[in-house]
């Protein structure tokens, strides 16, 4: 009985820490962004992030949210997004690749640095949380959260520079689901425990990212199709095709 009480108290303390961190980040971001992007853009961004968070937390084949998946996704979004952003900023500032010719920086350097940063972030978090590679759906939800967190933080960066509400909606519909899908692909490569598959998953994510950035320069419609194809394939695949077992998701 005492052990159960301690376990429950520890779990509640962890949730309090995660939600408090999320509340602080959202409050600070809102205070900064409302002045730059306007209330409507900020409100739409937070609502979209909430919807993606809930979708990634739904238990397979059931119409309910899994507490375990919600926890994994929240941790990925809160901390993984910050880790990815920090790595990408450090690489950009340290190497100066953002000062290279636009096409090379956008199509080659950006995708390579961002997808490698997602890989390192997922690896760090799964190691810190001691998630077993067998808990595959937990790991892919964590990866989806990492992609969500980075996608939203990247959007905040654009909003801080001053973009229209339509640009914000466009990135929420196209860029954010792409980042979620590519991060889930990388996390799938990790949970296979096969070195070859890990390398292939990262390379495919980099290639898809380069293609998406190329399409963004010329035509947004194929980019929309690519983003949702990657997101839906990884989302449905992780729940119904690849990871049929859901024991790790149960409370």
C-alpha positions as CSV (number, residue, x, y, z in Angstrom):
1,X,0.0,0.0,0.0
2,X,2.8,2.4,0.9
3,X,4.7,1.5,-2.2
4,X,1.6,2.2,-4.3
5,X,1.2,5.6,-2.7
6,X,4.8,6.5,-3.4
7,X,4.5,5.4,-7.0
8,X,1.3,7.5,-7.4
9,X,3.0,10.5,-5.7
10,X,6.0,10.2,-8.0
11,X,3.8,10.0,-11.1
12,X,1.8,13.0,-10.0
13,X,4.9,14.9,-9.3
14,X,6.3,14.1,-12.8
15,X,3.1,15.3,-14.4
16,X,3.0,18.4,-12.4
17,X,6.6,19.2,-13.5
18,X,5.7,18.6,-17.2
19,X,2.5,20.6,-17.2
20,X,4.1,23.5,-15.2
21,X,7.0,23.6,-17.7
22,X,4.5,23.6,-20.6
23,X,2.4,26.3,-19.0
24,X,5.5,28.5,-18.4
25,X,6.7,28.0,-22.0
26,X,3.2,28.8,-23.5
27,X,2.8,31.9,-21.3
28,X,6.2,33.3,-22.2
29,X,5.7,32.5,-25.9
30,X,2.2,34.0,-25.9
31,X,3.4,37.2,-24.3
32,X,6.1,37.6,-26.9
33,X,4.2,36.5,-30.0
34,X,0.9,38.3,-29.5
35,X,2.7,41.6,-30.0
36,X,4.5,40.3,-33.1
37,X,2.0,38.1,-34.9
38,X,-1.3,39.1,-33.4
39,X,-3.7,37.3,-31.1
40,X,-5.4,35.3,-33.8
41,X,-2.2,33.7,-35.2
42,X,-1.0,32.9,-31.6
43,X,-4.4,31.4,-30.7
44,X,-4.5,29.3,-33.8
45,X,-1.0,28.0,-33.2
46,X,-1.7,26.9,-29.7
47,X,-5.0,25.2,-30.7
48,X,-3.3,23.4,-33.5
49,X,-0.5,22.2,-31.3
50,X,-3.1,20.9,-28.8
51,X,-5.0,19.0,-31.5
52,X,-1.8,17.3,-32.8
53,X,-0.9,16.4,-29.2
54,X,-4.2,14.7,-28.6
55,X,-4.1,12.9,-32.0
56,X,-0.7,11.5,-31.1
57,X,-2.0,10.3,-27.7
58,X,-4.9,8.3,-28.9
59,X,-4.7,4.6,-28.1
60,X,-4.7,2.2,-31.1
61,X,-8.1,0.8,-32.1
62,X,-9.8,2.6,-29.2
63,X,-11.4,6.0,-29.0
64,X,-9.6,7.1,-25.8
65,X,-6.4,8.9,-24.9
66,X,-3.7,6.8,-23.4
67,X,-2.1,8.4,-20.4
68,X,1.2,6.7,-21.3
69,X,1.2,8.0,-24.9
70,X,0.1,11.5,-23.7
71,X,3.1,11.5,-21.3
72,X,5.5,10.4,-24.0
73,X,4.2,12.9,-26.5
74,X,4.3,15.8,-24.0
75,X,7.8,15.1,-22.9
76,X,8.9,14.9,-26.5
77,X,7.1,18.2,-27.3
78,X,8.3,20.1,-24.2
79,X,11.9,19.0,-24.0
80,X,12.7,17.3,-27.3
81,X,11.6,20.4,-29.3
82,X,14.0,22.5,-27.2
83,X,16.9,20.1,-27.6
84,X,16.4,20.0,-31.4
85,X,16.1,23.8,-31.6
86,X,19.3,24.1,-29.5
87,X,21.3,21.7,-31.7
88,X,20.1,23.3,-34.9
89,X,20.9,26.8,-33.7
90,X,24.3,25.7,-32.5
91,X,25.1,24.1,-35.8
92,X,23.9,27.1,-37.8
93,X,25.8,29.6,-35.6
94,X,28.9,27.5,-35.3
95,X,29.3,26.5,-38.9
96,X,27.7,29.5,-40.6
97,X,25.9,27.3,-43.1
98,X,22.9,29.7,-43.1
99,X,25.2,32.2,-44.9
100,X,25.8,29.8,-47.8
101,X,23.9,30.1,-51.1
102,X,20.2,29.9,-50.4
103,X,19.5,26.7,-52.4
104,X,22.4,24.8,-50.8
105,X,21.6,25.9,-47.3
106,X,17.9,25.2,-47.6
107,X,18.0,22.0,-49.6
108,X,21.1,20.3,-48.1
109,X,22.3,21.9,-44.8
110,X,19.0,22.6,-43.2
111,X,17.5,19.1,-43.7
112,X,20.7,17.3,-42.6
113,X,21.1,19.3,-39.4
114,X,17.5,19.2,-38.4
115,X,17.0,15.5,-39.0
116,X,20.2,14.6,-37.2
117,X,19.1,16.9,-34.3
118,X,15.8,15.0,-34.1
119,X,17.7,11.7,-34.0
120,X,19.9,12.9,-31.1
121,X,17.0,14.4,-29.2
122,X,15.0,11.1,-29.4
123,X,18.1,9.1,-28.4
124,X,18.8,11.4,-25.4
125,X,15.2,11.3,-24.2
126,X,14.7,7.5,-24.6
127,X,17.9,7.0,-22.7
128,X,17.0,9.5,-20.0
129,X,13.5,8.0,-19.6
130,X,14.9,4.4,-19.9
131,X,12.3,3.5,-22.4
132,X,12.8,0.0,-23.7
133,X,13.1,-0.4,-27.4
134,X,10.3,-3.0,-27.1
135,X,7.9,-0.2,-26.0
136,X,7.7,0.8,-29.6
137,X,4.5,2.8,-29.6
138,X,5.8,4.9,-26.7
139,X,9.0,5.6,-28.5
140,X,7.2,6.6,-31.8
141,X,4.8,8.9,-29.8
142,X,7.9,10.4,-28.1
143,X,9.3,11.0,-31.6
144,X,6.1,12.5,-32.8
145,X,6.2,14.8,-29.8
146,X,9.8,15.8,-30.7
147,X,8.7,16.7,-34.2
148,X,5.7,18.6,-32.9
149,X,7.7,20.6,-30.4
150,X,10.3,21.5,-33.0
151,X,7.7,22.4,-35.6
152,X,5.9,24.7,-33.3
153,X,9.1,26.4,-32.0
154,X,10.2,26.9,-35.6
155,X,6.9,28.5,-36.4
156,X,7.3,30.7,-33.3
157,X,10.6,31.9,-34.8
158,X,8.8,32.9,-38.1
159,X,6.0,34.5,-36.1
160,X,8.5,36.6,-34.1
161,X,9.9,37.9,-37.4
162,X,6.4,38.9,-38.4
163,X,4.4,36.8,-40.8
164,X,0.7,36.9,-41.9
165,X,-2.0,34.7,-40.4
166,X,-2.2,32.8,-43.6
167,X,1.5,32.0,-43.5
168,X,1.0,30.7,-39.9
169,X,-1.9,28.5,-41.0
170,X,0.1,27.2,-44.0
171,X,3.0,26.1,-41.8
172,X,0.6,24.5,-39.3
173,X,-1.0,22.5,-42.1
174,X,2.2,21.6,-44.0
175,X,5.4,22.0,-42.0
176,X,4.3,20.8,-38.6
177,X,2.9,17.5,-39.8
178,X,6.0,16.9,-41.9
179,X,8.3,17.4,-38.8
180,X,6.0,15.0,-36.8
181,X,6.2,12.4,-39.6
182,X,9.9,12.6,-40.1
183,X,10.6,12.4,-36.4
184,X,8.3,9.3,-36.1
185,X,10.2,7.7,-39.0
186,X,13.5,8.3,-37.2
187,X,12.1,6.9,-34.0
188,X,10.8,3.8,-35.9
189,X,14.4,3.3,-37.1
190,X,15.6,3.4,-33.5
191,X,13.1,0.8,-32.1
192,X,14.0,-1.8,-34.7
193,X,17.3,-2.3,-33.0
194,X,18.9,-2.8,-36.4
195,X,21.8,-0.5,-37.3
196,X,21.0,-0.6,-41.0
197,X,17.4,0.3,-40.5
198,X,18.4,3.2,-38.3
199,X,20.7,4.6,-41.0
200,X,18.0,4.1,-43.7
201,X,15.4,5.8,-41.6
202,X,17.6,8.9,-41.0
203,X,18.6,9.0,-44.7
204,X,15.0,8.8,-45.9
205,X,14.0,11.5,-43.4
206,X,16.8,13.7,-44.7
207,X,15.9,13.0,-48.4
208,X,12.2,13.7,-47.7
209,X,13.1,17.0,-45.9
210,X,15.3,18.1,-48.8
211,X,12.5,17.4,-51.3
212,X,10.0,19.3,-49.1
213,X,12.3,22.3,-48.9
214,X,12.8,22.2,-52.7
215,X,9.0,22.0,-53.3
216,X,8.5,24.9,-50.9
217,X,10.5,27.1,-53.2
218,X,8.3,26.3,-56.3
219,X,5.0,24.5,-55.6
220,X,3.2,24.2,-52.3
221,X,0.6,21.5,-53.3
222,X,3.0,18.6,-53.8
223,X,4.6,19.6,-50.5
224,X,1.2,19.4,-48.8
225,X,0.7,15.9,-50.3
226,X,4.2,14.8,-49.2
227,X,3.8,16.1,-45.7
228,X,0.5,14.4,-45.0
229,X,1.6,11.2,-46.8
230,X,4.6,10.9,-44.4
231,X,2.6,11.9,-41.3
232,X,-0.4,9.6,-42.0
233,X,1.8,6.7,-43.1
234,X,3.9,6.8,-39.9
235,X,0.9,7.5,-37.7
236,X,-1.2,4.7,-39.0
237,X,1.7,2.4,-39.5
238,X,2.9,2.8,-35.9
239,X,-0.6,2.0,-34.6
240,X,-2.0,-0.7,-37.0
241,X,0.6,-2.1,-39.3
242,X,4.0,-2.3,-37.5
243,X,3.2,-2.2,-33.8
244,X,0.1,-4.4,-33.3
245,X,0.8,-5.0,-29.6
246,X,-0.4,-2.3,-27.2
247,X,0.5,-3.8,-23.9
248,X,3.1,-1.0,-23.3
249,X,0.4,1.6,-23.7
250,X,-1.9,0.3,-21.0
251,X,-1.9,2.0,-17.7
